[in-house]
Amino acid sequence: MLAGLLADSHVMSFESMPRLVAGHAATAGFGEVLIYLGDLQRDVLRLVTGDGPAGDRGEPEQPRPPGLPAEVPVEGTVAGRAYQHGRLTPVRAEGVHRWWVPLLDGTERLGVLHLSAATGGRDVEEAVLSLASLVAMLVVGARDVSDSYARLARVKPMNVAAEMQWQLMPPRTYADGSVTIAAAMEPAYEVSGDAYDYATASDTVHLALFDAMGHDTAAGLTANLAIGACRNRRRQGTPLAELGDAIEKVLLEQFRADRWVTGILAELDTVSGVLTWANRGHLPPVVIRDGRWSTFLDCPPAHPMGSDFGLPTVLCREQLQPGDRLVLYTDGITEARTPAGQEFGEVAFIDFLLRHHSDGLSVPETLRRFIHSLLAHHEGHLRDDATVLLCEWLGPGSLPTPDLASLAGVPLPQS
């Protein structure tokens, strides 16, 4: 099954994926094979039909089992539970074994795979998990060049600024055994001036968050230029203390002093747990520890990048403990108001993260639930961009990679 699917993968389009996956799965005795992928805001899981751009919301080529719609809510469903907790979830049925299994790219949750078999057992579940792993790789390989995937992942039109931002951002979830990172940007279909970035280099994790002035396409262009300049100068070896000024120089060359961005630029040593950061006119980072307390990290701020005020950059350091969660966020999280004028506020923001940290939820799932809570508070309408980046330091060294069979009943670490 896996060898045949891997051989076909070299020339596999996104549209042909459902048919080819189902065909190869049938050789191993699996039926009712359906691929569901999460939408942009991770509210629903949508069926990949294989019908092309116009038919991605239509009927699948292979029959669906009774009761399985083309769109499944993440909340309140068996499929959604498998997605939220990152574990293989069996569905009891007389005479047949059915499963929902998460599709994971590393720890990025792409969606879920549904399939059935006449028999169960450990060996069968290992085959199910192996197939899901390969399908996830196929989705990642095809999605960046597929407009069908983009249409499937969107439930409403996206503006041009948001189109630029999402194309530029790194994956919203990352983990490597030393850190787990998750990020979210809202309003997802209209975001413009916010942006986040992260990258690894040996034992260092680079983190950045930007908030450009305004909420229009020009703000998106400014944020895009800041991200590009940050990556370019960082990859040329520019020290953290000089990185903000290097970004500012690029912004001034393009916009003079008419456009600027605030931001946090940070580096985390994953061996020692020492966090080093610079504040460029932005809200201070927050550290959550043990699910019981939080603290704001004070650091004398320099001026926003692009404003050319000439204030010195100060580097600050904080010793993290294993399990600490670093929170970077923009003012759209705490200062956005409801039509009645009520702010979500820093207290509610930190309290939410504390409660869900103590509940043992993974970083990506904590962030998904927080964004839903924020949107509900504002009745689904944000007047400003709201971006959060969470980074959990797991401690020195790498966690052991779980074997596939263990995923049948045990959640993935930070999945």
C-alpha positions as CSV (number, residue, x, y, z in Angstrom):
1,M,0.0,0.0,0.0
2,L,2.6,2.5,1.1
3,A,5.1,1.6,-1.6
4,G,2.5,2.0,-4.4
5,L,1.2,5.3,-3.0
6,L,4.8,6.6,-2.7
7,A,5.6,5.6,-6.3
8,D,2.5,7.5,-7.5
9,S,3.2,10.5,-5.3
10,H,5.9,11.9,-7.7
11,V,3.3,13.0,-10.2
12,M,0.3,13.3,-8.0
13,S,-1.9,16.4,-8.2
14,F,-4.1,17.6,-5.3
15,E,-7.2,16.6,-7.3
16,S,-6.0,13.0,-7.9
17,M,-5.1,12.5,-4.3
18,P,-8.5,11.1,-3.0
19,R,-8.8,8.6,-5.8
20,L,-5.2,7.4,-5.6
21,V,-5.1,7.2,-1.8
22,A,-8.4,5.2,-1.7
23,G,-7.1,2.9,-4.5
24,H,-3.9,2.0,-2.7
25,A,-5.6,1.7,0.7
26,A,-7.9,-0.9,-0.8
27,T,-5.0,-3.1,-1.5
28,A,-4.5,-3.4,2.2
29,G,-8.1,-4.0,3.0
30,F,-9.2,-0.5,3.8
31,G,-12.4,1.1,2.6
32,E,-14.4,4.3,3.1
33,V,-11.2,6.3,2.7
34,L,-11.9,10.0,2.9
35,I,-9.6,13.0,3.4
36,Y,-10.8,16.0,5.4
37,L,-8.7,19.1,5.7
38,G,-9.1,22.0,8.2
39,D,-10.2,25.4,7.0
40,L,-8.1,28.5,7.6
41,Q,-9.5,29.3,11.0
42,R,-9.7,25.6,12.0
43,D,-13.5,25.7,12.6
44,V,-14.4,22.9,10.2
45,L,-13.0,19.9,8.4
46,R,-13.7,19.9,4.7
47,L,-13.8,16.9,2.4
48,V,-11.3,16.7,-0.4
49,T,-13.4,15.6,-3.3
50,G,-10.9,15.5,-6.2
51,D,-13.3,17.3,-8.4
52,G,-11.1,20.3,-9.1
53,P,-11.6,24.0,-8.3
54,A,-15.3,24.2,-9.0
55,G,-16.1,20.9,-7.4
56,D,-14.1,21.1,-4.1
57,R,-17.4,21.8,-2.4
58,G,-19.3,19.1,-4.3
59,E,-19.7,15.3,-4.2
60,P,-16.7,13.0,-3.8
61,E,-15.8,10.5,-6.5
62,Q,-16.0,7.6,-4.1
63,P,-19.2,7.0,-2.0
64,R,-19.4,8.4,1.5
65,P,-20.5,6.3,4.4
66,P,-24.0,7.3,5.7
67,G,-23.8,10.3,8.0
68,L,-20.5,11.7,6.8
69,P,-21.1,15.2,5.3
70,A,-18.8,17.2,3.1
71,E,-18.1,19.5,6.0
72,V,-17.6,18.4,9.7
73,P,-17.4,20.8,12.6
74,V,-14.2,20.6,14.8
75,E,-16.3,21.2,17.9
76,G,-18.6,18.4,19.0
77,T,-17.7,15.7,16.6
78,V,-15.7,12.5,16.7
79,A,-13.6,13.7,13.7
80,G,-13.0,17.0,15.5
81,R,-11.9,15.2,18.7
82,A,-9.3,13.3,16.7
83,Y,-8.2,16.5,15.2
84,Q,-8.1,18.5,18.5
85,H,-6.2,15.9,20.5
86,G,-4.0,14.4,17.8
87,R,-4.9,10.8,18.3
88,L,-6.3,7.9,16.4
89,T,-10.0,7.7,17.3
90,P,-12.0,4.5,16.7
91,V,-15.7,4.5,15.8
92,R,-17.6,1.5,17.1
93,A,-19.8,-0.1,14.5
94,E,-21.2,-3.6,14.2
95,G,-19.3,-5.7,11.8
96,V,-16.8,-3.1,10.7
97,H,-13.9,-1.1,12.2
98,R,-13.8,2.6,11.5
99,W,-11.2,5.2,12.5
100,W,-10.6,8.9,12.4
101,V,-6.9,9.6,12.4
102,P,-5.2,13.0,12.4
103,L,-3.1,14.2,9.5
104,L,0.0,15.7,10.9
105,D,2.9,17.5,9.2
106,G,5.3,17.3,12.1
107,T,2.9,18.8,14.7
108,E,1.0,20.9,12.3
109,R,-2.6,19.6,12.2
110,L,-3.7,19.5,8.6
111,G,-7.0,17.5,9.0
112,V,-8.2,14.0,9.5
113,L,-8.3,10.8,7.5
114,H,-11.4,8.5,7.7
115,L,-11.2,4.8,6.8
116,S,-12.6,1.4,7.7
117,A,-11.6,-2.3,7.7
118,A,-13.1,-5.6,8.3
119,T,-10.6,-6.4,11.1
120,G,-8.9,-4.4,13.8
121,G,-6.0,-4.8,16.2
122,R,-2.6,-3.3,16.7
123,D,-1.1,-4.2,13.3
124,V,-4.1,-2.7,11.5
125,E,-3.9,0.5,13.6
126,E,-0.2,0.8,12.8
127,A,-1.0,0.5,9.1
128,V,-3.7,3.2,9.6
129,L,-1.2,5.6,11.2
130,S,1.4,4.9,8.5
131,L,-1.1,5.7,5.8
132,A,-2.1,8.9,7.5
133,S,1.5,10.0,7.9
134,L,2.1,9.5,4.1
135,V,-1.2,11.2,3.2
136,A,-0.1,14.2,5.3
137,M,3.2,14.4,3.4
138,L,1.3,14.3,0.1
139,V,-1.0,17.1,1.2
140,V,2.0,19.3,2.2
141,G,3.7,18.5,-1.1
142,A,0.7,19.5,-3.2
143,R,-1.0,22.4,-1.3
144,D,1.5,25.2,-2.1
145,V,0.9,25.0,-5.8
146,S,-2.8,24.1,-5.6
147,D,-5.6,26.7,-6.0
148,S,-8.0,23.8,-5.2
149,Y,-6.5,23.5,-1.8
150,A,-6.7,27.3,-1.2
151,R,-10.3,27.3,-2.2
152,L,-11.1,24.3,0.0
153,A,-9.4,25.9,3.0
154,R,-11.4,29.2,2.7
155,V,-15.0,29.6,3.7
156,K,-15.2,33.2,2.5
157,P,-13.3,35.6,0.2
158,M,-9.9,36.9,1.3
159,N,-8.6,40.4,0.6
160,V,-5.3,41.1,-1.2
161,A,-3.4,42.1,2.0
162,A,-4.3,38.9,3.7
163,E,-3.3,36.9,0.6
164,M,0.1,38.4,0.8
165,Q,0.5,37.9,4.6
166,W,-0.5,34.2,4.6
167,Q,1.8,33.4,1.7
168,L,4.7,35.0,3.6
169,M,4.1,33.4,7.0
170,P,5.9,30.2,8.2
171,P,3.6,27.3,9.2
172,R,1.3,28.1,12.1
173,T,2.7,25.1,14.1
174,Y,6.2,23.8,14.6
175,A,7.9,21.5,17.0
176,D,11.3,19.8,17.2
177,G,11.6,18.3,20.6
178,S,13.1,21.4,22.2
179,V,10.3,23.9,21.4
180,T,6.8,24.0,20.2
181,I,5.6,27.1,18.4
182,A,2.1,28.1,17.3
183,A,0.8,31.3,15.8
184,A,-2.6,32.8,14.8
185,M,-3.6,35.9,12.9
186,E,-7.1,37.4,12.8
187,P,-9.2,38.5,11.1
188,A,-7.9,35.7,9.0
189,Y,-9.5,36.9,5.7
190,E,-8.7,40.6,6.2
191,V,-5.4,40.7,8.2
192,S,-3.0,43.3,6.8
193,G,-0.5,45.0,9.1
194,D,0.4,42.1,11.5
195,A,3.0,39.5,10.8
196,Y,5.0,36.9,12.6
197,D,8.2,34.9,11.9
198,Y,10.3,32.2,13.4
199,A,13.3,30.1,12.3
200,T,15.8,27.7,13.8
201,A,19.6,27.7,13.4
202,S,21.4,25.0,15.4
203,D,20.5,25.6,19.1
204,T,18.9,29.0,18.5
205,V,15.2,29.8,17.7
206,H,14.6,33.2,16.2
207,L,11.3,34.8,16.9
208,A,9.7,38.0,15.6
209,L,6.4,39.7,15.7
210,F,5.5,42.9,13.8
211,D,2.6,45.3,13.8
212,A,2.6,47.9,11.0
213,M,0.7,51.1,11.2
214,G,-2.7,51.1,9.6
215,H,-5.1,48.4,8.5
216,D,-4.9,48.4,4.7
217,T,-2.9,47.0,1.8
218,A,-0.2,49.6,2.5
219,A,0.1,48.2,6.0
220,G,0.4,44.7,4.5
221,L,3.2,45.9,2.2
222,T,5.0,47.4,5.2
223,A,4.8,44.3,7.2
224,N,5.9,42.2,4.2
225,L,9.0,44.4,3.8
226,A,9.8,44.2,7.5
227,I,9.6,40.4,7.4
228,G,11.7,40.2,4.3
229,A,14.3,42.6,5.7
230,C,14.4,40.7,9.0
231,R,15.0,37.3,7.3
232,N,17.6,38.8,4.9
233,R,19.7,40.5,7.5
234,R,19.4,37.7,10.0
235,R,20.6,35.2,7.4
236,Q,23.5,37.4,6.7
237,G,24.6,37.1,10.3
238,T,23.4,40.5,11.6
239,P,23.4,40.4,15.5
240,L,20.2,40.7,17.3
241,A,21.2,44.0,18.8
242,E,21.6,45.5,15.3
243,L,18.7,43.7,13.6
244,G,16.0,46.2,14.3
245,D,18.1,49.1,13.0
246,A,18.9,47.0,9.9
247,I,15.2,46.5,9.3
248,E,14.5,50.2,9.9
249,K,17.1,51.1,7.2
250,V,15.3,49.1,4.6
251,L,11.9,50.6,5.6
252,L,13.3,54.2,5.4
253,E,14.8,53.5,2.0
254,Q,11.4,52.5,0.7
255,F,9.0,54.7,2.7
256,R,11.2,57.4,4.2
257,A,9.6,57.9,7.7
258,D,6.0,57.6,6.5
259,R,5.5,54.0,7.4
260,W,6.7,52.2,10.5
261,V,6.3,49.0,12.4
262,T,6.5,48.0,16.1
263,G,7.8,44.6,17.0
264,I,9.6,42.2,19.2
265,L,12.8,40.6,18.0
266,A,14.0,37.6,20.1
267,E,16.3,34.6,20.2
268,L,15.9,31.6,22.4
269,D,18.9,29.3,23.3
270,T,17.3,25.9,23.4
271,V,20.1,24.4,25.4
272,S,20.3,27.0,28.2
273,G,16.8,28.3,28.0
274,V,18.0,31.9,27.9
275,L,15.7,34.3,26.1
276,T,17.2,37.4,24.6
277,W,15.0,40.1,23.1
278,A,14.7,43.7,22.0
279,N,11.5,45.7,22.1
280,R,10.9,48.1,19.2
281,G,7.9,50.1,20.5
282,H,5.8,47.0,21.1
283,L,3.8,45.4,23.9
284,P,6.0,43.5,26.3
285,P,6.2,39.7,26.0
286,V,4.6,37.4,28.6
287,V,5.9,34.3,30.2
288,I,3.5,31.7,31.6
289,R,4.9,29.2,34.1
290,D,3.5,26.0,35.6
291,G,0.0,27.0,34.6
292,R,-0.2,29.1,37.8
293,W,1.4,32.5,37.2
294,S,2.5,34.8,34.4
295,T,4.8,37.8,34.2
296,F,5.4,40.6,31.7
297,L,9.0,40.9,30.5
298,D,10.1,44.5,30.9
299,C,12.7,45.9,28.5
300,P,13.3,49.6,27.7
301,P,11.8,50.0,24.3
302,A,13.5,51.6,21.3
303,H,11.4,53.5,18.7
304,P,9.3,51.7,16.1
305,M,11.2,50.5,13.1
306,G,10.9,53.1,10.3
307,S,10.1,56.1,12.5
308,D,13.8,57.2,12.6
309,F,13.7,58.6,16.2
310,G,17.2,57.4,17.0
311,L,16.6,55.7,20.3
312,P,19.1,53.1,21.3
313,T,18.3,49.4,21.2
314,V,18.5,47.5,24.5
315,L,18.9,43.8,24.7
316,C,17.2,42.1,27.7
317,R,17.5,38.5,28.9
318,E,15.3,36.1,30.8
319,Q,16.1,32.6,32.1
320,L,13.2,30.3,31.1
321,Q,12.3,27.1,32.9
322,P,11.3,23.9,31.0
323,G,7.7,24.1,30.2
324,D,7.5,27.9,30.1
325,R,5.4,29.4,27.4
326,L,6.5,32.7,25.9
327,V,3.6,34.8,24.5
328,L,4.1,37.5,21.8
329,Y,1.0,39.4,20.8
330,T,-0.2,42.6,19.1
331,D,-2.6,45.2,20.5
332,G,-5.5,43.9,18.5
333,I,-5.7,41.1,21.1
334,T,-6.1,43.2,24.2
335,E,-7.3,46.6,22.9
336,A,-10.0,45.7,20.3
337,R,-13.4,46.7,21.5
338,T,-16.9,45.2,21.0
339,P,-19.5,47.5,19.4
340,A,-20.5,48.3,23.0
341,G,-17.0,49.5,23.8
342,Q,-15.8,46.6,25.9
343,E,-12.2,45.4,25.6
344,F,-11.1,41.8,25.8
345,G,-8.2,43.1,27.9
346,E,-4.9,41.8,29.2
347,V,-6.5,40.1,32.2
348,A,-8.9,38.0,30.3
349,F,-6.2,37.2,27.7
350,I,-3.6,35.9,30.2
351,D,-6.3,34.2,32.4
352,F,-7.4,32.2,29.4
353,L,-3.9,31.1,28.5
354,L,-3.2,30.2,32.2
355,R,-6.4,28.1,32.5
356,H,-5.7,26.1,29.3
357,H,-2.1,25.7,30.1
358,S,-3.0,24.1,33.5
359,D,-5.5,21.9,31.6
360,G,-2.6,20.3,29.8
361,L,-3.8,21.3,26.3
362,S,-1.2,21.5,23.6
363,V,0.1,24.9,22.4
364,P,-1.7,24.7,19.0
365,E,-5.0,23.7,20.6
366,T,-4.7,26.3,23.3
367,L,-4.2,29.0,20.7
368,R,-7.1,27.7,18.5
369,R,-9.5,27.8,21.4
370,F,-8.3,31.3,22.5
371,I,-8.9,32.7,19.0
372,H,-12.4,31.3,19.0
373,S,-13.0,32.9,22.4
374,L,-11.6,36.2,21.2
375,L,-13.8,36.2,18.1
376,A,-16.9,35.2,20.1
377,H,-16.2,38.1,22.5
378,H,-16.2,40.5,19.5
379,E,-19.2,38.8,17.9
380,G,-17.0,37.7,15.0
381,H,-15.8,41.1,14.0
382,L,-12.4,42.6,14.8
383,R,-11.6,46.2,14.0
384,D,-7.8,45.7,14.2
385,D,-5.4,42.9,13.4
386,A,-4.9,40.5,16.3
387,T,-1.9,38.2,16.3
388,V,-0.4,35.8,18.8
389,L,2.7,33.7,18.8
390,L,3.2,31.1,21.5
391,C,6.6,29.4,22.0
392,E,7.0,26.7,24.6
393,W,10.5,25.7,25.7
394,L,10.4,22.0,26.5
395,G,13.9,21.9,28.0
396,P,17.4,20.9,26.7
397,G,17.7,17.8,24.6
398,S,15.1,16.2,22.3
399,L,12.0,14.3,23.3
400,P,11.9,10.7,22.0
401,T,9.8,10.2,18.9
402,P,6.7,8.2,19.7
403,D,6.2,5.0,17.9
404,L,3.2,4.8,15.6
405,A,1.3,2.2,17.7
406,S,1.5,4.4,20.7
407,L,-0.6,7.1,18.9
408,A,-3.6,4.8,19.0
409,G,-4.4,5.9,22.5
410,V,-1.8,8.5,23.6
411,P,-1.8,12.1,22.3
412,L,1.3,13.3,20.4
413,P,3.6,15.5,22.6
414,Q,2.3,19.0,21.9
415,S,0.6,18.0,18.7
